Amino acid sequence: MDNGSLITFFVLSGLNETKNQRFVLFFLTLLCYCVILLVNISLIGTIILDKNLHEPMYVLLCTFCMNGLYGTTGFYPKFLYDLLSPVHVISYAGCLIQALIMYSYALGDLSILAVMAYDRYLAICRPLEYHAIMSKQKLFKLVCFSWITPFCIMALNIFLTSRLKLCSSYIRRLFCANWIIVTLACSPSETTVNSIIAYITIIIYVFHGFFIMWSYMYLIKTCVNSMENRAKFMQTCVPHLTSLITFLVTVLFDVMNMRFGSKGLPQSLQNLLAIEFLLIPPIMNPVIYGFKLTKIRNKIFVNFKMK
């Protein structure tokens, strides 16, 4: 029997234990999403409208915030709807699209952080060559790489998942995750290719992490003996390191919970662990950069005073 042909929708059961707090959760979630939109759009608008900020570092920061908006849009509107709905279902196609958006966002964040590390390495360690190497054409290619590559890699994972025959339509989460859908396959032997591609994806982005670590080790070594470089490092690299650590910790919690999480954990705790990467980085990143980078901070204060 081809059970896969019977699955036309999924039931998201992550909210089953929060029936009495749904209206409170709705208003808190709506407030959180509004804050995410406000801080990210403010930073994006500030960078786009001010020609003095059309430098590689700020363009990459703008890309970073745009990616945050892209990822959170895949989760918050549907989640807000579910909080007000008695039935929490999502179509088969909608589930795959949601998984594609949210996890290509996560991979995209790491790609952008790697490009930002490369940019800081050039700016601090090779300042005389910086503008020659980081040309507009090179910057455009790097931005495209940081968006298109994660999307294509995640699209391949989703395509392989779409070929599986599924024997269940129940997902014990607030949203669709690719690996959770894979675990619903009727035959574990059918998921071998999915597992191989998933581990290759992990390896690729672990190398991104190693590249970022190498860049910062080299940066620290370069900055130790120079007051000017130390000041530049503290102003432009500390926000980047904070964003990186925040991102890695929140994604690690989600991956560990998804792959090895205990079913004995309270559902509310599982939900919190699952959405951390959609909650903390999209708020913290623009706030940290907005306050730490002098040009952006001054521009925001000027705009605020004018209003």
C-alpha positions as CSV (number, residue, x, y, z in Angstrom):
1,M,0.0,0.0,0.0
2,D,1.4,3.4,-0.9
3,N,0.8,5.3,2.3
4,G,2.7,8.3,1.0
5,S,-0.2,9.1,-1.4
6,L,-2.6,9.6,1.6
7,I,-0.6,12.5,3.2
8,T,-2.1,15.7,2.0
9,F,-1.7,17.7,5.2
10,F,0.2,17.6,8.5
11,V,-1.1,18.2,12.0
12,L,1.1,20.4,14.2
13,S,0.6,19.2,17.8
14,G,3.1,21.5,19.5
15,L,0.4,23.7,20.9
16,N,-1.8,21.0,22.4
17,E,-0.6,21.7,26.0
18,T,-1.1,25.5,25.8
19,K,-4.8,25.8,25.3
20,N,-5.4,28.0,28.4
21,Q,-2.6,30.5,27.5
22,R,-3.2,30.9,23.8
23,F,-4.4,34.5,23.9
24,V,-1.5,35.6,26.1
25,L,0.9,33.7,23.8
26,F,-0.7,35.4,20.8
27,F,-0.2,38.9,22.1
28,L,3.4,38.2,23.3
29,T,4.2,36.6,19.9
30,L,2.6,39.5,18.0
31,L,4.7,41.9,20.1
32,C,7.8,40.0,19.5
33,Y,7.2,39.8,15.7
34,C,6.5,43.6,15.6
35,V,9.8,44.2,17.4
36,I,11.6,42.0,14.9
37,L,10.1,43.9,12.0
38,L,10.8,47.3,13.6
39,V,14.4,46.8,14.4
40,N,15.4,45.0,11.2
41,I,13.5,47.3,8.9
42,S,14.9,50.4,10.7
43,L,18.4,49.1,10.2
44,I,17.8,48.1,6.6
45,G,16.2,51.5,5.8
46,T,19.0,53.4,7.5
47,I,21.7,51.6,5.5
48,I,19.8,51.9,2.1
49,L,18.9,55.6,2.5
50,D,22.3,56.8,3.6
51,K,24.9,56.7,0.8
52,N,27.7,57.0,3.4
53,L,26.8,53.5,4.6
54,H,27.1,51.9,1.2
55,E,30.3,50.1,2.3
56,P,30.8,46.4,2.2
57,M,30.5,45.9,6.0
58,Y,27.1,47.8,6.1
59,V,25.8,46.1,2.9
60,L,26.5,42.7,4.5
61,L,24.8,43.8,7.7
62,C,21.8,44.9,5.6
63,T,21.8,41.4,3.9
64,F,22.0,39.9,7.4
65,C,18.9,41.7,8.5
66,M,17.0,40.9,5.3
67,N,17.7,37.2,5.9
68,G,16.3,37.5,9.4
69,L,13.1,39.0,8.0
70,Y,12.9,36.2,5.4
71,G,13.3,33.4,8.0
72,T,10.9,34.8,10.6
73,T,8.2,35.4,7.9
74,G,8.3,31.6,7.4
75,F,7.2,31.1,11.0
76,Y,5.4,33.9,12.8
77,P,2.4,34.6,10.5
78,K,1.4,30.9,10.5
79,F,2.1,30.5,14.2
80,L,0.0,33.6,15.1
81,Y,-2.8,32.1,13.0
82,D,-2.5,28.7,14.8
83,L,-2.8,30.4,18.2
84,L,-6.2,31.7,17.2
85,S,-7.3,28.5,15.4
86,P,-8.8,25.4,17.1
87,V,-7.2,23.2,14.4
88,H,-3.5,23.3,13.7
89,V,-2.9,21.9,10.3
90,I,-0.7,22.8,7.3
91,S,-0.8,21.4,3.8
92,Y,1.9,19.0,2.6
93,A,3.3,21.6,0.1
94,G,3.0,24.4,2.7
95,C,4.9,22.3,5.2
96,L,7.8,21.6,2.8
97,I,7.9,25.3,1.9
98,Q,8.0,26.4,5.5
99,A,10.9,23.9,6.2
100,L,12.7,25.3,3.2
101,I,12.3,28.9,4.2
102,M,13.3,28.5,7.9
103,Y,16.3,26.3,7.4
104,S,17.7,28.0,4.3
105,Y,17.4,31.1,6.6
106,A,19.5,29.4,9.2
107,L,22.1,28.2,6.7
108,G,22.1,31.7,5.1
109,D,22.9,33.3,8.5
110,L,26.0,31.2,8.8
111,S,27.1,31.9,5.2
112,I,26.6,35.7,5.8
113,L,28.6,35.5,9.0
114,A,31.4,33.7,7.1
115,V,31.4,36.4,4.5
116,M,31.4,39.1,7.2
117,A,34.4,37.4,8.9
118,Y,36.2,37.5,5.5
119,D,35.4,41.2,5.1
120,R,36.8,42.0,8.6
121,Y,39.9,39.9,7.9
122,L,40.6,42.0,4.8
123,A,39.8,45.3,6.4
124,I,42.1,44.8,9.4
125,C,44.8,42.4,8.2
126,R,45.1,43.7,4.6
127,P,43.9,47.4,4.7
128,L,45.9,48.6,1.7
129,E,44.4,45.9,-0.5
130,Y,40.9,46.0,1.0
131,H,39.1,48.2,-1.5
132,A,40.8,46.5,-4.5
133,I,39.8,43.1,-3.3
134,M,36.4,43.9,-1.9
135,S,35.1,45.6,-5.1
136,K,31.4,46.1,-5.8
137,Q,31.5,43.1,-8.2
138,K,33.1,40.9,-5.5
139,L,30.7,42.1,-2.9
140,F,27.7,41.3,-5.2
141,K,29.1,37.8,-5.8
142,L,29.6,37.2,-2.1
143,V,26.0,38.3,-1.2
144,C,24.6,36.1,-3.9
145,F,26.7,33.2,-2.6
146,S,25.4,33.8,0.9
147,W,21.8,33.6,-0.2
148,I,21.7,31.3,-3.2
149,T,24.0,28.5,-2.0
150,P,22.0,27.8,1.3
151,F,18.7,28.0,-0.6
152,C,19.9,25.4,-3.2
153,I,21.4,23.1,-0.6
154,M,18.2,23.2,1.5
155,A,16.1,22.8,-1.6
156,L,17.9,19.6,-2.4
157,N,17.2,18.3,1.1
158,I,13.5,19.2,0.7
159,F,13.3,17.6,-2.7
160,L,14.7,14.3,-1.3
161,T,12.1,14.5,1.5
162,S,9.3,15.0,-1.0
163,R,10.0,11.6,-2.6
164,L,9.5,9.7,0.7
165,K,6.4,7.6,1.5
166,L,5.1,8.8,4.9
167,C,3.1,6.8,7.4
168,S,2.1,9.6,9.7
169,S,0.9,13.1,9.4
170,Y,1.5,14.2,13.1
171,I,4.4,16.6,13.8
172,R,5.1,17.3,17.5
173,R,6.4,20.8,16.9
174,L,5.1,24.3,16.3
175,F,6.4,24.3,12.7
176,C,7.6,22.0,10.0
177,A,11.2,20.8,10.1
178,N,12.8,18.7,7.3
179,W,14.3,16.0,9.6
180,I,11.1,15.6,11.5
181,I,9.3,14.9,8.2
182,V,12.0,12.4,7.2
183,T,11.4,10.5,10.5
184,L,7.8,10.0,9.4
185,A,8.9,7.8,6.5
186,C,7.3,4.3,6.3
187,S,10.7,2.6,5.7
188,P,13.9,3.8,7.3
189,S,15.8,2.3,4.4
190,E,14.3,4.9,2.1
191,T,15.9,7.7,4.2
192,T,19.5,6.7,3.6
193,V,20.1,9.3,0.8
194,N,18.4,11.9,3.0
195,S,20.8,11.2,5.9
196,I,23.8,11.3,3.6
197,I,22.9,14.7,2.1
198,A,21.9,16.0,5.6
199,Y,25.4,15.1,7.0
200,I,27.1,16.5,3.9
201,T,25.2,19.8,4.6
202,I,26.3,19.7,8.2
203,I,29.9,19.2,7.2
204,I,29.8,22.1,4.7
205,Y,28.5,24.5,7.4
206,V,30.9,23.1,10.0
207,F,33.7,24.2,7.6
208,H,32.0,27.6,7.5
209,G,32.4,27.7,11.3
210,F,36.0,26.7,11.1
211,F,36.7,29.4,8.5
212,I,35.1,32.0,10.8
213,M,37.2,30.7,13.8
214,W,40.4,30.8,11.7
215,S,39.6,34.4,10.6
216,Y,39.2,35.6,14.1
217,M,42.2,33.8,15.4
218,Y,44.2,35.6,12.8
219,L,42.5,38.9,13.5
220,I,43.3,38.6,17.2
221,K,46.9,37.8,16.5
222,T,47.1,40.8,14.2
223,C,45.4,43.2,16.6
224,V,47.3,42.3,19.8
225,N,50.2,44.7,19.0
226,S,48.3,47.6,17.5
227,M,46.1,50.1,19.4
228,E,44.4,51.2,16.1
229,N,43.6,47.6,15.1
230,R,42.4,46.7,18.6
231,A,40.0,49.7,18.5
232,K,38.8,48.6,15.1
233,F,38.4,45.0,16.3
234,M,36.3,46.0,19.3
235,Q,34.0,48.2,17.3
236,T,33.3,46.0,14.2
237,C,34.2,42.5,15.2
238,V,32.7,42.2,18.7
239,P,29.1,42.6,17.4
240,H,29.9,40.0,14.8
241,L,31.3,37.5,17.4
242,T,28.2,38.1,19.6
243,S,25.9,37.4,16.6
244,L,27.9,34.3,15.8
245,I,27.8,32.9,19.3
246,T,24.1,33.7,19.7
247,F,23.3,32.0,16.4
248,L,25.4,28.9,17.1
249,V,24.0,28.4,20.6
250,T,20.3,28.8,19.5
251,V,20.7,26.5,16.4
252,L,22.6,23.9,18.5
253,F,19.7,23.8,20.9
254,D,17.3,23.2,18.1
255,V,19.4,20.5,16.3
256,M,20.1,18.7,19.6
257,N,16.5,18.8,20.6
258,M,15.3,17.6,17.1
259,R,17.9,14.8,16.7
260,F,18.4,13.6,20.3
261,G,15.7,15.4,22.3
262,S,13.9,13.4,25.0
263,K,10.2,12.9,24.6
264,G,10.1,13.2,28.4
265,L,10.8,17.0,28.2
266,P,7.8,19.2,28.8
267,Q,6.2,20.3,25.5
268,S,6.6,24.0,26.4
269,L,10.3,23.5,27.0
270,Q,10.7,21.7,23.6
271,N,8.8,24.5,21.9
272,L,11.1,27.1,23.5
273,L,14.2,25.2,22.4
274,A,12.8,24.9,18.9
275,I,12.1,28.6,18.3
276,E,15.1,30.2,19.9
277,F,16.9,30.6,16.6
278,L,13.8,32.5,15.3
279,L,13.4,34.6,18.4
280,I,16.8,35.7,19.8
281,P,19.1,36.4,16.7
282,P,16.5,38.4,14.7
283,I,16.1,40.8,17.6
284,M,19.6,40.8,19.0
285,N,21.5,41.2,15.8
286,P,20.2,44.6,14.6
287,V,20.1,45.9,18.2
288,I,23.8,45.0,18.8
289,Y,25.0,46.3,15.5
290,G,22.8,49.4,15.8
291,F,24.3,50.4,19.1
292,K,27.8,49.3,18.6
293,L,28.6,50.6,15.1
294,T,29.1,54.4,15.4
295,K,27.9,55.4,12.0
296,I,24.7,53.5,12.3
297,R,24.1,54.7,15.9
298,N,24.6,58.3,15.0
299,K,22.4,58.1,11.9
300,I,19.6,56.5,13.9
301,F,19.8,59.1,16.6
302,V,19.8,61.9,14.0
303,N,16.6,60.4,12.4
304,F,15.0,60.0,15.8
305,K,15.7,63.7,16.7
306,M,14.3,64.9,13.4
307,K,11.1,63.1,14.0
